[in-house]
Amino acid sequence: MNATHDNKRILAMNRRLKKKFLVVAIATTGFTPIFAHAQAYDAHSAHAATTASPATAGTSMPGMDHSKMNMPGMDHGAMNATSPSKTSGPMPGMNHGENQAKPSTQKSDMGAMSQGGGEMNHGAMQMQGGSAPPDARDPNAYSDGYTLDSGKYSLGPAQRLRMSDEHNFASVLVDRLEYVRARGNESMAYEGQAWFGGTYNRAVLKAEGEVARGKLLDSRTELLWGHAISTFWDSQLGVRYDHGIGPNRGWLAFGVQGLAPYWFNVDATAYVGSNGRTALRLSTEYDLLLTQRLVLQPRVEVNFYGKRDEAREIGSGLSDGVAGLRLKYQVTRQFVPYIGVEWAGKFGQTADFARASGERPTETRFVAGVSFRF
């Protein structure tokens, strides 16, 4: 019995040992190609590396002779490999001096690349440029020799192509052509301007006046040269002529006209007349869009004079002013009918002249009219 049990134990141990040897053999067979591939890859990587870390910079690599390697276009003699801390020492077994590199047609020279300090010298690298090839097309010959001023397609100097700011344009704007009623009195009033010229320089004609019972009560006419001084502003220089009650007056005019911040239209002009007369006129208006067609326009105008003019019943200082409110309906951008109300007043010595002639210095007016442009 004892001998039988001993034989069974021996057979069981033999089976276990056979299984362990079988597992080891299978594992060895499976990992052997992986180790062989890894060893070959490490050898290739060690050959391709040109710099070494400070700890391994001086490690020799025996058995590698570069003298028998033919690498066209690569000049190892001009490569300077240094570590950040110190220059690496010679590497036994790597004979770069005997390397004979045959020149290639690409002429790729890596001698211009200096790896010392981790920088690349781009100054020696030849970039694209230079002379055009002999068969390159002339960039000026795309029109087959024809130009704007000569050839069968020439337009001639009178019809040459011009930018938009070289053309002259014209415009007429009648801002107020209205019927006025105040305390039973009726009259017609007008105000407008026209201009002709280009973007930067133009001739400007301004006119404003009032007609009652077929008689011109008062009028102001200005002929100005306008010059663009900024995107939204023009300077204006010219003459002004006053006609109506009393003697006519002539003035030199200088002012500015344009669009102020928050979309206020501003017109400010100073005048110098004969006998030391001076004047200043200020006006502004604003378009408040209630809808795309319905516009509410407040308007203010004041006049100052530096000298008393009894012949025209004008006093010095603030002479007169008008504040109005007009409701406009834009049938089109060029044709706009409106109704409104305005308050007009005379001040100071000008008010005294009005009272002396039996007139009230202030009045409320109801207006209805149209503004148009073309």
C-alpha positions as CSV (number, residue, x, y, z in Angstrom):
1,M,0.0,0.0,0.0
2,N,2.8,2.4,0.9
3,A,4.6,1.7,-2.4
4,T,1.4,2.4,-4.3
5,H,0.8,5.8,-2.6
6,D,4.5,6.8,-3.2
7,N,4.1,6.0,-6.9
8,K,1.0,8.2,-7.2
9,R,2.7,11.2,-5.5
10,I,5.7,10.9,-7.9
11,L,3.4,10.8,-10.9
12,A,1.5,13.9,-9.6
13,M,4.7,15.8,-9.1
14,N,5.9,14.9,-12.6
15,R,2.7,16.2,-14.1
16,R,3.1,19.6,-12.3
17,L,6.7,19.9,-13.4
18,K,5.7,19.1,-17.0
19,K,3.1,21.8,-16.9
20,K,5.5,24.4,-15.6
21,F,8.1,23.6,-18.2
22,L,5.4,23.8,-20.9
23,V,4.3,27.3,-19.7
24,V,7.9,28.6,-19.6
25,A,8.6,27.2,-23.1
26,I,5.5,28.8,-24.6
27,A,6.3,32.2,-22.9
28,T,9.9,32.1,-24.2
29,T,8.7,31.3,-27.7
30,G,6.3,34.2,-27.7
31,F,8.5,36.9,-26.3
32,T,11.7,36.0,-28.2
33,P,10.7,37.9,-31.4
34,I,9.6,41.0,-29.4
35,F,12.9,41.2,-27.7
36,A,14.8,40.7,-31.0
37,H,12.8,43.6,-32.6
38,A,13.3,45.9,-29.6
39,Q,17.1,45.2,-29.7
40,A,17.2,46.0,-33.4
41,Y,15.2,49.2,-32.9
42,D,17.5,50.4,-30.1
43,A,20.6,49.8,-32.3
44,H,19.1,51.9,-35.1
45,S,18.0,54.7,-32.6
46,A,21.5,54.8,-31.1
47,H,22.9,55.3,-34.6
48,A,20.5,58.1,-35.5
49,A,21.0,60.1,-32.3
50,T,23.5,63.0,-32.7
51,T,23.5,64.3,-29.2
52,A,23.7,62.7,-25.8
53,S,22.6,63.7,-22.3
54,P,25.2,65.0,-19.9
55,A,25.3,61.7,-18.1
56,T,25.9,59.6,-21.2
57,A,27.7,62.0,-23.6
58,G,31.0,60.3,-23.3
59,T,29.7,56.7,-23.5
60,S,31.6,54.7,-26.2
61,M,29.7,52.8,-28.9
62,P,32.1,50.0,-30.1
63,G,31.5,48.1,-33.3
64,M,29.9,50.9,-35.3
65,D,32.1,52.1,-38.2
66,H,30.6,55.0,-40.2
67,S,33.5,54.9,-42.7
68,K,31.8,52.1,-44.6
69,M,28.4,53.9,-44.6
70,N,27.5,55.8,-47.8
71,M,24.9,58.5,-47.0
72,P,24.6,60.9,-49.9
73,G,23.9,64.6,-49.1
74,M,24.8,64.3,-45.4
75,D,28.0,66.0,-44.1
76,H,28.7,64.7,-40.7
77,G,32.0,66.6,-40.5
78,A,30.1,70.0,-40.2
79,M,27.7,68.9,-37.5
80,N,28.6,70.3,-34.1
81,A,26.8,68.4,-31.3
82,T,27.2,69.8,-27.9
83,S,25.4,69.3,-24.6
84,P,23.9,72.1,-22.6
85,S,26.6,71.8,-19.9
86,K,29.8,70.9,-21.7
87,T,31.2,69.7,-25.0
88,S,30.8,66.0,-25.4
89,G,34.0,63.9,-25.8
90,P,35.0,61.7,-28.7
91,M,32.9,58.6,-29.3
92,P,35.2,55.6,-30.0
93,G,34.0,53.4,-32.8
94,M,32.3,56.2,-34.7
95,N,34.7,57.4,-37.4
96,H,33.1,60.4,-39.0
97,G,36.3,61.8,-40.5
98,E,36.6,58.9,-43.0
99,N,33.1,59.2,-44.2
100,Q,33.1,59.8,-47.9
101,A,29.7,61.3,-48.9
102,K,28.9,61.5,-52.6
103,P,27.3,64.7,-53.7
104,S,23.7,64.4,-54.8
105,T,21.6,66.3,-57.3
106,Q,19.5,67.8,-54.5
107,K,22.5,69.4,-52.8
108,S,20.9,69.0,-49.4
109,D,23.7,70.2,-47.1
110,M,23.0,69.8,-43.4
111,G,26.2,71.7,-42.5
112,A,24.2,74.9,-42.1
113,M,22.4,73.4,-39.1
114,S,24.2,74.0,-35.8
115,Q,22.7,72.1,-32.9
116,G,25.0,73.8,-30.3
117,G,22.7,75.4,-27.7
118,G,19.6,74.0,-29.4
119,E,19.4,76.8,-32.0
120,M,19.0,76.6,-35.8
121,N,20.8,79.0,-38.1
122,H,18.3,80.0,-40.7
123,G,20.7,82.6,-42.2
124,A,22.5,80.1,-44.3
125,M,19.4,78.4,-45.5
126,Q,18.5,79.3,-49.1
127,M,14.8,80.1,-49.5
128,Q,12.7,80.5,-52.6
129,G,13.4,83.6,-54.6
130,G,15.9,84.9,-57.2
131,S,15.4,85.4,-60.9
132,A,12.4,84.1,-62.7
133,P,12.9,81.1,-65.0
134,P,13.6,82.0,-68.7
135,D,10.2,80.7,-69.9
136,A,8.2,82.7,-67.2
137,R,5.4,84.8,-68.6
138,D,5.8,88.6,-68.4
139,P,3.2,89.9,-65.8
140,N,2.8,93.1,-67.7
141,A,2.0,91.4,-71.0
142,Y,-1.4,90.0,-69.9
143,S,-3.3,92.5,-72.0
144,D,-1.2,91.7,-75.2
145,G,0.2,95.2,-75.3
146,Y,-3.0,97.1,-75.0
147,T,-3.3,99.9,-72.5
148,L,-6.0,102.3,-71.4
149,D,-4.6,105.2,-73.4
150,S,-3.5,103.4,-76.6
151,G,-4.7,100.5,-78.8
152,K,-8.0,99.7,-80.3
153,Y,-9.6,99.3,-76.9
154,S,-8.5,102.7,-75.6
155,L,-11.2,104.9,-74.2
156,G,-9.3,108.1,-74.7
157,P,-8.3,110.6,-72.1
158,A,-11.8,112.1,-71.9
159,Q,-13.3,108.7,-70.9
160,R,-10.6,107.3,-68.8
161,L,-11.5,105.3,-65.7
162,R,-11.7,107.5,-62.6
163,M,-12.4,106.9,-58.9
164,S,-15.7,108.1,-57.5
165,D,-14.0,111.0,-55.5
166,E,-12.7,112.4,-58.9
167,H,-16.2,112.9,-60.3
168,N,-18.3,116.1,-59.9
169,F,-21.9,115.7,-58.6
170,A,-24.8,118.1,-58.0
171,S,-27.7,118.2,-55.5
172,V,-30.5,120.5,-54.6
173,L,-32.2,120.3,-51.1
174,V,-35.3,122.4,-50.3
175,D,-35.5,121.8,-46.5
176,R,-38.5,124.1,-45.9
177,L,-41.1,125.3,-48.4
178,E,-44.0,126.1,-46.2
179,Y,-47.2,128.1,-45.5
180,V,-47.1,130.1,-42.3
181,R,-50.0,131.4,-40.3
182,A,-49.6,133.6,-37.1
183,R,-52.4,135.7,-35.5
184,G,-54.3,136.0,-38.8
185,N,-51.3,136.9,-40.8
186,E,-50.2,134.6,-43.6
187,S,-46.9,134.3,-45.4
188,M,-44.6,131.8,-47.2
189,A,-41.2,130.8,-46.0
190,Y,-38.4,128.9,-47.8
191,E,-35.0,127.6,-46.9
192,G,-32.7,125.4,-48.9
193,Q,-29.3,124.8,-50.4
194,A,-27.7,123.5,-53.6
195,W,-24.1,122.4,-54.3
196,F,-22.0,121.3,-57.2
197,G,-18.5,119.6,-56.9
198,G,-16.7,116.6,-55.8
199,T,-16.1,114.8,-52.5
200,Y,-13.6,117.3,-51.1
201,N,-14.4,120.6,-52.8
202,R,-17.7,122.0,-53.9
203,A,-19.6,125.2,-54.6
204,V,-22.5,125.8,-52.1
205,L,-25.5,128.1,-52.5
206,K,-27.7,128.7,-49.5
207,A,-31.0,130.7,-49.4
208,E,-33.6,131.6,-46.7
209,G,-36.4,134.1,-46.7
210,E,-40.0,135.1,-46.1
211,V,-42.6,136.4,-48.5
212,A,-45.9,138.1,-47.5
213,R,-48.6,139.8,-49.6
214,G,-46.3,139.4,-52.7
215,K,-43.4,141.3,-51.1
216,L,-40.1,139.9,-50.0
217,L,-39.9,140.7,-46.3
218,D,-36.4,139.4,-45.6
219,S,-33.9,137.1,-47.4
220,R,-30.4,135.8,-46.8
221,T,-28.4,134.4,-49.7
222,E,-24.9,132.9,-49.4
223,L,-22.4,131.7,-52.0
224,L,-19.7,129.5,-50.4
225,W,-16.8,127.3,-51.2
226,G,-17.1,124.1,-49.1
227,H,-14.1,121.9,-48.3
228,A,-14.2,118.6,-46.4
229,I,-12.1,118.8,-43.3
230,S,-13.2,115.5,-41.8
231,T,-15.5,112.6,-42.4
232,F,-18.7,114.4,-41.3
233,W,-17.7,118.1,-41.4
234,D,-17.2,120.8,-44.2
235,S,-15.6,124.2,-43.8
236,Q,-17.3,127.0,-45.8
237,L,-15.9,130.3,-47.0
238,G,-17.7,132.9,-49.1
239,V,-20.0,135.8,-49.1
240,R,-23.5,136.6,-47.8
241,Y,-26.1,139.1,-49.2
242,D,-29.1,140.4,-47.2
243,H,-32.1,141.9,-48.9
244,G,-35.5,143.1,-47.6
245,I,-36.5,145.8,-45.2
246,G,-34.0,148.6,-45.1
247,P,-30.7,148.8,-47.0
248,N,-29.1,145.7,-48.4
249,R,-26.0,144.4,-46.6
250,G,-23.0,142.4,-47.7
251,W,-20.9,140.1,-45.6
252,L,-17.8,137.8,-45.7
253,A,-18.8,134.4,-44.3
254,F,-16.8,131.6,-42.7
255,G,-18.3,128.6,-41.0
256,V,-18.7,124.9,-40.6
257,Q,-21.5,122.5,-41.5
258,G,-21.9,118.8,-40.7
259,L,-23.2,116.0,-38.5
260,A,-22.4,116.2,-34.8
261,P,-22.3,113.2,-32.4
262,Y,-25.8,111.8,-31.8
263,W,-26.9,112.7,-35.3
264,F,-27.4,116.5,-34.8
265,N,-27.2,118.5,-38.1
266,V,-25.3,121.7,-37.2
267,D,-24.7,124.8,-39.3
268,A,-22.5,127.6,-37.6
269,T,-21.3,130.6,-39.6
270,A,-19.6,133.9,-38.6
271,Y,-19.9,137.0,-40.7
272,V,-17.9,140.3,-41.1
273,G,-19.5,143.3,-42.8
274,S,-18.7,146.9,-43.6
275,N,-18.3,149.6,-40.9
276,G,-17.2,147.0,-38.4
277,R,-20.4,144.9,-38.4
278,T,-20.2,141.3,-37.3
279,A,-22.8,138.6,-37.0
280,L,-23.1,134.9,-35.9
281,R,-25.7,132.4,-37.0
282,L,-26.3,129.0,-35.3
283,S,-28.8,126.4,-36.3
284,T,-29.3,122.7,-35.5
285,E,-32.0,120.1,-36.1
286,Y,-32.5,116.4,-35.3
287,D,-34.5,113.7,-37.0
288,L,-36.3,111.4,-34.5
289,L,-37.7,108.4,-36.3
290,L,-41.1,107.4,-34.9
291,T,-41.4,104.8,-37.6
292,Q,-39.5,104.1,-40.8
293,R,-41.6,106.9,-42.5
294,L,-42.9,109.1,-39.7
295,V,-40.2,111.5,-38.5
296,L,-40.4,114.2,-35.7
297,Q,-37.9,117.0,-36.3
298,P,-37.1,119.6,-33.7
299,R,-35.2,122.7,-35.0
300,V,-33.6,125.7,-33.3
301,E,-32.0,128.8,-34.9
302,V,-30.5,131.9,-33.3
303,N,-28.8,135.1,-34.6
304,F,-26.3,137.4,-32.9
305,Y,-25.1,140.8,-34.1
306,G,-22.0,142.7,-32.8
307,K,-23.3,146.2,-33.7
308,R,-26.6,148.0,-33.7
309,D,-28.2,148.6,-37.1
310,E,-31.1,150.9,-36.9
311,A,-31.7,151.0,-40.6
312,R,-32.6,147.3,-40.6
313,E,-34.1,147.4,-37.1
314,I,-31.5,145.1,-35.6
315,G,-30.0,145.5,-32.2
316,S,-26.6,144.3,-30.8
317,G,-26.3,141.0,-29.0
318,L,-28.9,138.2,-29.2
319,S,-31.2,139.5,-31.9
320,D,-33.8,136.8,-32.7
321,G,-34.5,133.1,-32.4
322,V,-36.8,130.3,-33.7
323,A,-37.7,127.0,-32.1
324,G,-39.9,124.6,-34.0
325,L,-41.3,121.1,-34.1
326,R,-42.3,119.5,-37.4
327,L,-43.9,116.1,-38.0
328,K,-42.8,114.7,-41.4
329,Y,-44.0,111.8,-43.4
330,Q,-41.6,110.4,-45.9
331,V,-43.5,109.4,-49.0
332,T,-40.1,108.8,-50.5
333,R,-36.7,109.8,-49.4
334,Q,-36.9,112.7,-51.9
335,F,-40.4,114.0,-51.1
336,V,-41.5,114.6,-47.5
337,P,-44.7,116.6,-46.6
338,Y,-45.0,117.9,-43.0
339,I,-47.0,120.0,-40.5
340,G,-45.7,121.7,-37.5
341,V,-45.6,124.5,-35.0
342,E,-42.8,127.0,-34.1
343,W,-42.2,129.8,-31.7
344,A,-40.4,132.9,-32.9
345,G,-39.1,135.8,-30.8
346,K,-37.0,139.0,-30.9
347,F,-34.8,140.0,-28.0
348,G,-33.1,143.0,-26.6
349,Q,-32.9,146.1,-28.8
350,T,-34.4,144.2,-31.7
351,A,-37.5,143.6,-29.6
352,D,-37.6,147.3,-28.8
353,F,-37.7,148.1,-32.6
354,A,-40.6,145.6,-33.0
355,R,-42.6,147.2,-30.3
356,A,-41.9,150.7,-31.7
357,S,-43.4,149.7,-35.0
358,G,-46.5,148.1,-33.4
359,E,-45.4,144.5,-33.7
360,R,-45.3,141.9,-30.9
361,P,-41.8,140.6,-30.2
362,T,-42.9,137.0,-29.8
363,E,-45.4,134.9,-31.8
364,T,-46.5,131.3,-32.3
365,R,-46.7,130.0,-35.9
366,F,-48.5,127.1,-37.5
367,V,-46.8,125.7,-40.6
368,A,-47.5,123.2,-43.3
369,G,-45.2,122.4,-46.2
370,V,-43.0,120.0,-48.0
371,S,-39.3,119.3,-48.3
372,F,-37.7,117.7,-51.3
373,R,-34.4,117.0,-52.9
374,F,-33.0,116.0,-56.3
